[in-house]
């Protein structure tokens, strides 16, 4: 019977720690807390908002949408290139221009794609409308 207080104290500590983790996760996505889903962590969210300079952009015409991130987040292409975004998540995402330089793509489901052909040089920053913390960019040279 002497172990009972220690067990109760241990259980209380675990519950407090779980409440703190849940509270921290909820506050990190103030714009849309209902969109956190399987596999989404606060570290994934912070990674998805990071942005590299155009010098660090990856030369590719394919972007994967997975774990609530555009990967690679920043790409570099030549004028006339068609870029394809593929949704690997079970929730719908889209590609929406930050500054109306390109049309807003429709919501796409798992394994669906969105394509856009870049006809002018410049930097095109974009995000996912339902998940505003998801960002990416295309530098067109």
Contact map, one row per residue, 1 for C-alpha under 8 A:
111100000000000000000000000000000000000000000000000000000000000000000000000000000000000000000000000000000000000000000000000000000000000000000
111111000000000000000000000000000000000000000000000000000000000000000000000000000000000000000000000000000000000000000000000000000000000000000
111111100000000000000000000000000000000000000000000000000000000000000000000000000000000000000000000000000000000000000000000000000000000000000
111111110000000000000000000000000000000000000000000000000000000000000000000000000000000000000000000000000000000000000000000000000000000000000
011111111000000000000000000000000000000000000000000000000000000000000000000000000000000000000000000000000000000000000000000000000000000000000
011111111100000000000000000000000000000000000000000000000000000000000000000000000000000000000000000000000000000000000000000000000000000000000
001111111110000000000000000000000000000000000000000000000000000000000000000000000000000000000000000000000000000000000000000000000000000000000
000111111111000000000000000000000000000000000000000000000000000000000000000000000000000000000000000000000000000000000000000000000000000000000
000011111111100000000000000000000000000000000000000000000000000000000000000000000000000000000000000000000000000000000000000000000000000000000
000001111111110000000000000000000000000000000000000000000000000000000000000000000000000000000000000000000000000000000000000000000000000000000
000000111111111000000000000000000000000000000000000000000000000000000000000000000000000000000000000000000000000000000000000000000000000000000
000000011111111100000000000000000000000000000000000000000000000000000000000000000000000000000000000000000000000000000000000000000000000000000
000000001111111110000000000000000000000000000000000000000000000000000000000000000000000000000000000000000000000000000000000000000000000000000
000000000111111111000000000000000000000000000000000000000000000000000000000000000000000000000000000000000000000000000000000000000000000000000
000000000011111111100000000000000000000000000000000000000000000000000000000000000000000000000000000000000000000000000000000000000000000000000
000000000001111111110000000000000000000000000000000000000000000000000000000000000000000000000000000000000000000000000000000000000000000000000
000000000000111111111000000000000000000000000000000000000000000000000000000000000000000000000000000000000000000000000000000000000000000000000
000000000000011111111100000000000000000000000000000000000000000000000000000000000000000000000000000000000000000000000000000000000000000000000
000000000000001111111110000000000000000000000000000000000000000000000000000000000000000000000000000000000000000000000000000000000000000000000
000000000000000111111111000000000000000000000000000000000000000000000000000000000000000000000000000000000000000000000000000000000000000000000
000000000000000011111111100000000000000000000000000000000000000000000000000000000000000000000000000000000000000000000000000000000000000000000
000000000000000001111111110000000000000000000000000000000000000000000000000000000000000000000000000000000000000000000000000000000000000000000
000000000000000000111111111000000000000000000000000000000000000000000000000000000000000000000000000000000000000000000000000000000000000000000
000000000000000000011111111100000000000000000000000000000000000000000000000000000000000000000000000000000000000000000000000000000000000000000
000000000000000000001111111110000000000011000000000000000000000000000000000000000000000000000000000000000000000000000000000000000000000000000
000000000000000000000111111111001000000000000000000000000000000000000000000000000000000000000000000000000000000000000000000000000000000000000
000000000000000000000011111111000000000000000000000000000000000000000000000000000000000000000000000000000000000000000000000000000000000000000
000000000000000000000001111111000000000001000000000000000000000000000000000000000000000000000000000000000000000000000000000000000000000000000
000000000000000000000000111111111000000000000000000000000000000000000000000000000000000000000000000000000000000000000000000000000000100000000
000000000000000000000000011111111000000000000000000000000000000000000000000000000000000000000000000000000000000000000000000000000000000000000
000000000000000000000000000011111000000000000000000000000000000000000000000000000000000000000000000000000000000000000000000000000001000000000
000000000000000000000000000011111110000000000000000000000000000000000000000000000000000000000000000000000000000000000000000000000110000000000
000000000000000000000000010011111111000000000000000000000000000000000000000000000000000000000000000000000000000000000000000000000000000000000
000000000000000000000000000000011111000000000000000000000000000000000000000000000000000000000000000000000000000000000000000000000000000000000
000000000000000000000000000000011111100000000000000000000000000000000000000000000000000000000000000000000000000000000000000000000110000000000
000000000000000000000000000000001111110100000000000000000000000000000000000000000000000000000000000000000000000000000000000000000000000000000
000000000000000000000000000000000011111100000000000000000000000000000000000000000000000000000000000000000000000000000000000000000000000000000
000000000000000000000000000000000001111100000000000000000000000000000000000000000000000000000000000000000000000000000000000000000000000000000
000000000000000000000000000000000000111110000000000000000000000000100000000000000000000000000000000000000000000000000000000000000000000000000
000000000000000000000000000000000001111111011000000000000000000000110000000000000000000000000000000000000000000000000000000000000000000000000
000000000000000000000000100000000000001111111000000000000000000000000000000000000000000000000000000000000000000000000000000000000000000000000
000000000000000000000000100100000000000111111100000000000000000000000000000000000000000000000000000000000000000000000000000000000000000000000
000000000000000000000000000000000000000011111110000000000000000000000000000000000000000000000000000000000000000000000000000000000000000000000
000000000000000000000000000000000000000111111111000000000000000000111000000000000000000000000000000000000000000000000000000000000000000000000
000000000000000000000000000000000000000111111111100000000000000000011000000000000000000000000000000000000000000000000000000000000000110000000
000000000000000000000000000000000000000001111111110000000000000000000000000000000000000000000000000000000000000000000000000000000000000000000
000000000000000000000000000000000000000000111111110000000000000000001000000000000000000000000000000000000000000000000000000000000000000000000
000000000000000000000000000000000000000000011111110000000000000000011100100000000000000000000000000000000000000000000000000000000000111000000
000000000000000000000000000000000000000000001111111000000000000000000000000000000000000000000000000000000000000000000000000000000000111000000
000000000000000000000000000000000000000000000111111100000000000000000000000000000000000000000000000000000000000000000000000000000000001000000
000000000000000000000000000000000000000000000000111110000000000000000000110000000000000000000000000000000000000000000000000000000000001100000
000000000000000000000000000000000000000000000000011111111000000000000000010000000000000000000000000000000000000000000000000000000000000000000
000000000000000000000000000000000000000000000000001111111000000000000000010000000000000000000000000000000000000000000000000000000000000000000
000000000000000000000000000000000000000000000000000111111000000000000000011100000000000000000000000000000000000000000000000000000000000000100
000000000000000000000000000000000000000000000000000111111000000000000000000000000000000000000000000000000000000000000000000000000000000000000
000000000000000000000000000000000000000000000000000111111100000000000000010000000000000000000000000000000000000000000000000000000000000000000
000000000000000000000000000000000000000000000000000111111110000000000000011100000000000000000000000000000000000000000000000000000000000000100
000000000000000000000000000000000000000000000000000000011111000000000001011100000000000000000000000000000000000000000000000000000000000000000
000000000000000000000000000000000000000000000000000000001111100000000000001110000000000000000000000000000000000000000000000000000000000000000
000000000000000000000000000000000000000000000000000000000111111000000000001110000000000000000000000000000000000000000000000000000000000000000
000000000000000000000000000000000000000000000000000000000011111000000000001110001111000000000000000000000000000000000000000000000000000000000
000000000000000000000000000000000000000000000000000000000001111100000000000000000011110000000000000000000000000000000000000000000000000000000
000000000000000000000000000000000000000000000000000000000001111110000111100000000011110000000000000000000000000000000000000000000000000000000
000000000000000000000000000000000000000000000000000000000000011111000111000000000000111100000000000000000000000000000000000000000000000000000
000000000000000000000000000000000000000000000000000000000000001111111110000000000000111110001000000000000000000000000000000000000000000000000
000000000000000000000000000000000000000000000000000000000000000111111110000000000000001110000000000000000000000000000000000000000000000000000
000000000000000000000000000000000000001100010000000000000000000011111000000000000000000110000000000000000000000000000000000000000000000000000
000000000000000000000000000000000000000100011001000000000000000011111100000000000000000010000000000000000000000000000000000000000010010000000
000000000000000000000000000000000000000000011011000000000000000011111110100000000000000000000000000000000000000000000000000000000000011000000
000000000000000000000000000000000000000000000001000000000000001111011111100000000000000000000000000000000000000000000000000000000000011100000
000000000000000000000000000000000000000000000000000000000000001111001111110000000000000000000000000000000000000000000000000000000000000000000
000000000000000000000000000000000000000000000000000000000100001100000111111000000000000000000000000000000000000000000000000000000000000100000
000000000000000000000000000000000000000000000001001000000000001000001111111000000000000000000000000000000000000000000000000000000000001110000
000000000000000000000000000000000000000000000000001111011100000000000011111100000000000000000000000000000000000000000000000000000000000111100
000000000000000000000000000000000000000000000000000001001111100000000001111110000000000000000000000000000000000000000000000000000000000011100
000000000000000000000000000000000000000000000000000001001111100000000000011111000000000000000000000000000000000000000000000000000000000001111
000000000000000000000000000000000000000000000000000000000011100000000000001111101000000000000000000000000000000000000000000000000000000001111
000000000000000000000000000000000000000000000000000000000000000000000000000111111000000000000000000000000000000000000000100000000000000000011
000000000000000000000000000000000000000000000000000000000000000000000000000011111000000000000000000000000000000000000111100000000000000000011
000000000000000000000000000000000000000000000000000000000000000000000000000001111100000000000000000000000000000000001111000000000000000000000
000000000000000000000000000000000000000000000000000000000000100000000000000011111110000000000000000000000000000000001110000000000000000000000
000000000000000000000000000000000000000000000000000000000000100000000000000000011111000000000000000000000000000000111100000000000000000000000
000000000000000000000000000000000000000000000000000000000000111000000000000000001111100000000000000000000000000000111100000000000000000000000
000000000000000000000000000000000000000000000000000000000000111000000000000000000111110000000000000000000000000011110000000000000000000000000
000000000000000000000000000000000000000000000000000000000000011110000000000000000011111000000000000000000000000011100000000000000000000000000
000000000000000000000000000000000000000000000000000000000000011110000000000000000001111100000000000000000000001111000000000000000000000000000
000000000000000000000000000000000000000000000000000000000000000111000000000000000000111110011000000000000001111110000000000000000000000000000
000000000000000000000000000000000000000000000000000000000000000111100000000000000000011111000000000000000000011000000000000000000000000000000
000000000000000000000000000000000000000000000000000000000000000011110000000000000000001111110000000000000000111000000000000000000000000000000
000000000000000000000000000000000000000000000000000000000000000000000000000000000000000111110000000000000000110000000000000000000000000000000
000000000000000000000000000000000000000000000000000000000000000000000000000000000000000011111000000000000000110000000000000000000000000000000
000000000000000000000000000000000000000000000000000000000000000000000000000000000000001011111100000000000011110000000000000000000000000000000
000000000000000000000000000000000000000000000000000000000000000010000000000000000000001000111110000000000011100000000000000000011110000000000
000000000000000000000000000000000000000000000000000000000000000000000000000000000000000000011111000000011111000001000000000000111100000000000
000000000000000000000000000000000000000000000000000000000000000000000000000000000000000000001111100000011100000001000000000001111000000000000
000000000000000000000000000000000000000000000000000000000000000000000000000000000000000000000111110001111000000000000000000001111000000000000
000000000000000000000000000000000000000000000000000000000000000000000000000000000000000000000011111111110000000000000000000111100000000000000
000000000000000000000000000000000000000000000000000000000000000000000000000000000000000000000001111110000000000000000000000111100000000000000
000000000000000000000000000000000000000000000000000000000000000000000000000000000000000000000000111110000000000000000000000010000000000000000
000000000000000000000000000000000000000000000000000000000000000000000000000000000000000000000000111111110000000000000000000000000000000000000
000000000000000000000000000000000000000000000000000000000000000000000000000000000000000000000000111111100000000000000000000100000000000000000
000000000000000000000000000000000000000000000000000000000000000000000000000000000000000000000001100111110000000000000000000100000000000000000
000000000000000000000000000000000000000000000000000000000000000000000000000000000000000000000001100111111000000000000000000000000000000000000
000000000000000000000000000000000000000000000000000000000000000000000000000000000000000000000111100101111100000000000000000000000000000000000
000000000000000000000000000000000000000000000000000000000000000000000000000000000000000000000111000000111110000001000000000000000000000000000
000000000000000000000000000000000000000000000000000000000000000000000000000000000000000000000110000000011111000001000000000000000000000000000
000000000000000000000000000000000000000000000000000000000000000000000000000000000000000000011100000000001111100000000000000000000000000000000
000000000000000000000000000000000000000000000000000000000000000000000000000000000000001000011100000000000111110111000000000000000000000000000
000000000000000000000000000000000000000000000000000000000000000000000000000000000000001011111000000000000011111100000000000000000000000000000
000000000000000000000000000000000000000000000000000000000000000000000000000000000000001111110000000000000001111100000000000000000000000000000
000000000000000000000000000000000000000000000000000000000000000000000000000000000000011110000000000000000000111110000000000000000000000000000
000000000000000000000000000000000000000000000000000000000000000000000000000000000000011000000000000000000001111111000000000000000000000000000
000000000000000000000000000000000000000000000000000000000000000000000000000000000001111000000000000000000001001111100000000000000000000000000
000000000000000000000000000000000000000000000000000000000000000000000000000000000001110000000110000000001101000111110000000000000000000000000
000000000000000000000000000000000000000000000000000000000000000000000000000000000111100000000000000000000000000011111000000000000000000000000
000000000000000000000000000000000000000000000000000000000000000000000000000000000111000000000000000000000000000001111100000000000000000000000
000000000000000000000000000000000000000000000000000000000000000000000000000000011110000000000000000000000000000000111110000000000000000000000
000000000000000000000000000000000000000000000000000000000000000000000000000000111110000000000000000000000000000000011111100000000000000000010
000000000000000000000000000000000000000000000000000000000000000000000000000000111000000000000000000000000000000000001111100000000000000000000
000000000000000000000000000000000000000000000000000000000000000000000000000000110000000000000000000000000000000000000111110000000000000000010
000000000000000000000000000000000000000000000000000000000000000000000000000001100000000000000000000000000000000000000111111000000000000000111
000000000000000000000000000000000000000000000000000000000000000000000000000000000000000000000000000000000000000000000001111100000000000000111
000000000000000000000000000000000000000000000000000000000000000000000000000000000000000000000000000000000000000000000000111110000000000011110
000000000000000000000000000000000000000000000000000000000000000000000000000000000000000000000000110011000000000000000000011111000000000011110
000000000000000000000000000000000000000000000000000000000000000000000000000000000000000000000000111000000000000000000000001111100000001111000
000000000000000000000000000000000000000000000000000000000000000000000000000000000000000000000011110000000000000000000000000111110000001110000
000000000000000000000000000000000000000000000000000000000000000000000000000000000000000000000111110000000000000000000000000011111011111100000
000000000000000000000000000000000000000000000000000000000000000000000000000000000000000000001111000000000000000000000000000001111111111000000
000000000000000000000000000000000000000000000000000000000000000000000000000000000000000000001111000000000000000000000000000000111111000000000
000000000000000000000000000000010010000000000000000000000000000000000000000000000000000000001100000000000000000000000000000000011111000000000
000000000000000000000000000000010010000000000000000000000000000000010000000000000000000000001000000000000000000000000000000000111111110000000
000000000000000000000000000000100000000000000000000000000000000000000000000000000000000000000000000000000000000000000000000000111111111000000
000000000000000000000000000010000000000000001001100000000000000000000000000000000000000000000000000000000000000000000000000000110011111000000
000000000000000000000000000000000000000000001001100000000000000000011100000000000000000000000000000000000000000000000000000000110011111100000
000000000000000000000000000000000000000000000001111000000000000000001100100000000000000000000000000000000000000000000000000011110001111110000
000000000000000000000000000000000000000000000000001000000000000000000101110000000000000000000000000000000000000000000000000011100000011111000
000000000000000000000000000000000000000000000000000000000000000000000000111000000000000000000000000000000000000000000000001111000000001111100
000000000000000000000000000000000000000000000000000000000000000000000000011110000000000000000000000000000000000000000000001110000000000111110
000000000000000000000000000000000000000000000000000001001000000000000000011110000000000000000000000000000000000000000000111100000000000011111
000000000000000000000000000000000000000000000000000000000000000000000000000111100000000000000000000000000000000000000101111100000000000001111
000000000000000000000000000000000000000000000000000000000000000000000000000111100000000000000000000000000000000000000000110000000000000000111
